[in-house]
Amino acid sequence: MRIARFDTAHDDVGPRLGLVSDNSIIDLAAHAPDLPQDLREVLARGSVARERLEVIADRGGPGLPLAQVRLLAPLAPRKCLAVGLNYRDHAEEMGSAFPKHPIVFTKQVTAVQAPFGPVHLPRVSDQLDYEGELVCVIGRRCRHVPRERAAEVIAGYCVGNDFSVRDWQRRTGQFTMGKSFDTHAPFGPWLVTADEIEDPHGLKLATYVNGELRQTSSTDKLIFDSYDLVTHLSQAFTLEPGDLIFTGTPAGVGAASDPPRYLRAGDEVRVEIEGLGAIENRIVPEPSATAFID
């Protein structure tokens, strides 16, 4: 199944979930009003909710044209985790040794952005970079997961872009600030459930900037794959339904070019992963107004 979160401009229903089929989306608010309209809550309900969705998917029926809806981030995670230098060719291009253990950092949840939403060019930096990535979505609350059972706790996969502000990333040994600017974690365009993906570690990945191919690789080049990461992370803390893991990016980032090729306002960045779809984000100047939130 492909589970999306969306809204439309012509009604006042608000954001809700839908099942994507071909070029249409089945509105779950209309077809399954008994289900939560929050994907984290749906995942937390486990097999009961999944079976309900499968019945709706099998039954099919008319849906809204995808062209008439706005796709939102599939869910609002409680944890947004990410992994650095997780492809050998990327470690090489950055002049780094291959890691012996996953290099884990967090992206603050306020960085989450819609799959086709605008991404801010920071007011405080001109070193914005792209990183096309496979995103793993946790489906079950778990701790100390052995690798042979890691697939059981993964709900599915998305396409992601780990936008990075390189000078802020390099300021200290911790990546969090440079990886957590608002809007810098777009993902989607929907959650593809794990049963739809025969092998998540054999998917082609490509990143384009203004139509120019910048990254091309396969998830079989990951140093630590999704199952390794679930096992590693769950030794330290509990993973919960809806937690995200950005699994790392291959070679071809702007920072590794000579001279560096950082993003500018107006650039369009597209990430595609085989079987999962694509996300595309336009770079826009960060709003200049100071924000005070009461």
N, C-alpha and C positions, 0 to 999 in steps of 0.2 A: 504494500500500500504506500501511497504518497499522501502524507498528511500535511496540510498547509494551514496557515493562519492568515486571514484576509479581512478586508473590509471593502465597501463600495461607496462611491460618491453620491449615489442616488437614494440611499435609505438611512434611517437613523438607528439601525440595529446595533451597529458597532462591531468591533473585532470579534471574529468567531472562527471556528475550525471548519475545514472542508476536506473532502477526499478528492484528489485530482485524478482524472481519467481522461486520457488524450488531451484535448484542448478545452476541457470544461472542469468545473469544480462542484461537487455535491455539497450543499450547505448543510452542515450537521446541526445547526440551530433549528432548521426546519425538519430534518429527517430523524434526528435523535435528540430531542429536547431534554431527555433525561440524562444525557452525558454532560460533563463539565465542558465549558468552552475555553479551558486552559489545558494545554497539552501536558504540562507537568502533572496535573491532577489526573488526566486520563492515563498517563503512564503509571502513576502510582496505584491505580485501580487494578493493574495487572491483567490477567487473562480474561476477567469478566468484561472489561471495557474492550479489550482486543477482539473478543468474539463478537461483541456487538458491532464493532466497526467492520469486521469481516462479512457479517450478514448484510450490512448496508452496501458494502463494496460489491458483493456478489449479486445483489438485487439490481444495482445500477439505477438507471432512471435519469430524467433530465437534470441538467446542472446549469450553472451560470457559465457563460463563456469566460475563459481565463483573461481574455483581452479586456473584459469589463470590470475586473476586480483589481485591487491593489494588494500585492502579496506583502505580508509583514514578516518579521522574524518569527520562525515557527513557535518559539516559546521564550519566556523570560527565565533564564537560568538563575539558580542560586550560586552556583560556582561555574566560572569560566576559566578552565585550566588550559595551559598551552605548553608546547615542548620546543626547545631550541636545538638547532644543529642536528636534526634527526634524519637528514639524507647525507650520504657520504659526499656527494658532489657539492652540496651546499657548504658543508664543513670545509671542504677543500678551497672553495672560492672565497671563503671568509678567512682563510689562513689559520684555521683552528684544528686541533687534534680531534680525532673521533672520540666522542664521549664514551666513558665506560659505564655510565649510568645516565638515565634520561635527565636532561636539563629542564627542570620544571619551573614555570613561572605562572602568575595569574594575570588575566586581563580583567579589569574591573567590569562588573555587569553593566555599568553605565556606558561601556563602550559598544554594547550590542546595537546593531543597526539592521534595518530591513535589507533583504537581498538585492533590491534595486534602489535603495535609498541613497541620498547624497552622503559623501564622506568629507569631513572637514580638513582643509589644509590649515594646520595650526597657525595661530597668530605669532607663536614664539619660536617657530622653526621653519626652515626651508628644506628639511631633509626627510620628507615623507616618502616611505617605501611600501611596496606591495609584497605579499607572501601568500600565494595560492595554496590552500591546504584542504585535506580531508578532515572533516569534523565528525567525531564519534559522540553519540548521545546516549547517556546512561538511562536504562529503563527500570532497573530494580535497585532498591537500597541494599548495599552490600559492603562487606569488609573482608579483608584477607582472602581475596579471590585467587585460587590457583589458575595458572594459565590455561589449563585444559578446560576450565569452566568459564573463562572470561566471556566467551561469545554469548553465554546465557544472560548476562546482565546488560548487554548492549541492545538498546531499542532500535537503533538504526543509524543512518549516516546522512550528512549534509555536505554541501560545498561551503568553504569559508575563505576569508581573506584576513590574515593577521597583519593588518596595516601597522607599520612601525615607524616611530619618529627616531631616527638613528642617533642624532646627537644626544637626545635625552636618554636613549637606551644605553649609550656608552658612558654616561656620567658616573655611574657606579657599577658594581658587580651585580646589581639586581636589575632585571629587565622591566619590572612592573610599570614604572612611570612611562617609559618610552613605548610601552605596548598598550596603554590603557586610556589614551585620549578618547574623548567622546566620539562616537560613531565609528571607531576603528576596529570593530569586530562584526562586520556584516556576515550573515550566514543564511543558508536556505538552499534553493528557493522553497523547499519543503523537506520534511523528514521522510526519507525512504527507509521503510522498515527492513530490518536485517534479513528477513527471510527472502526479500527480493534480490539480495546481492549474494551471488554464489560465492565470490571470494573478494572481500573488501581490500585485500592486499595484492590485487592484480588489476587495478583500475587506472586508465590513462588520465593524466592531469595536464591541463594547459592553462596558461595565463597570458592574456593579451593586454597591451596598452595601446589605445587608439588603433586597434586592429592589428598591431604588430605582435607577433608571437615572441614572448620574453621567456617563458618557462614551459618546458615540455618534459614529462617524466611519467613514471608509473608508481603507484603506491607499493609495488613490490620492492622498491628501492629504499623503503623506510629502514632505518637502523633498528629502531624499536617499534614494532607494529602495534596496532590498537590493543591486541590482547596483552602484549607485554606491558603497555602503559596502564591498563586497568589493573593488572596484577601489582605493578610497582606502586601506583598511587594508593591502592586500597590497603597497602601495608601500613600507611601512615594515618589515613582518615577515611571516614565513611563516605562512600559515593552514593548519591541520591538520584531519584528519577529526575531527568531534565538537566543534569550536570553535563557540561560540554567539555570535550577534550579536542583542542586544535592540535593535530598530530605532527606538525612540522612542514617545512617547505623545501622544495628541491632547488637546484642551482638556477641562476638567472635573475636574481634580485637586482634592483637598481644600484644598491650600494656597492656591488661587486664589479660594476663596469668601470672602465678607465677612459674618461672621467666618470664619476657616478652619475646615474640617470634618475634623479629624484622626480617625483610627481609634481605637477603644476596644476593650478586651477584650470578647469575645463577638460582635463584628461579623463578618459573613460577606461576603467579597468574591468576586465571580464575574466572570470575563472570558470573553467568547465571541468567536470569530472565525469568520466564514462559511467552511465547508468544512474547518475544522481541529478544531472541537469547543470544549470549554470546560474551564476549571479553576476550582476554588472553594476558598478557604482561610479558615479561622476564625482570628480574632485571639485569642491567648491570652497571659497574662502570661509574660514570660521567666522560666525557672526561676531561683529565687533562690540556689541553692547555688553556691558557688565551685567551679569545676572544675579539677582538677589531672590532667593526662594524662601518665602515665609513658611 
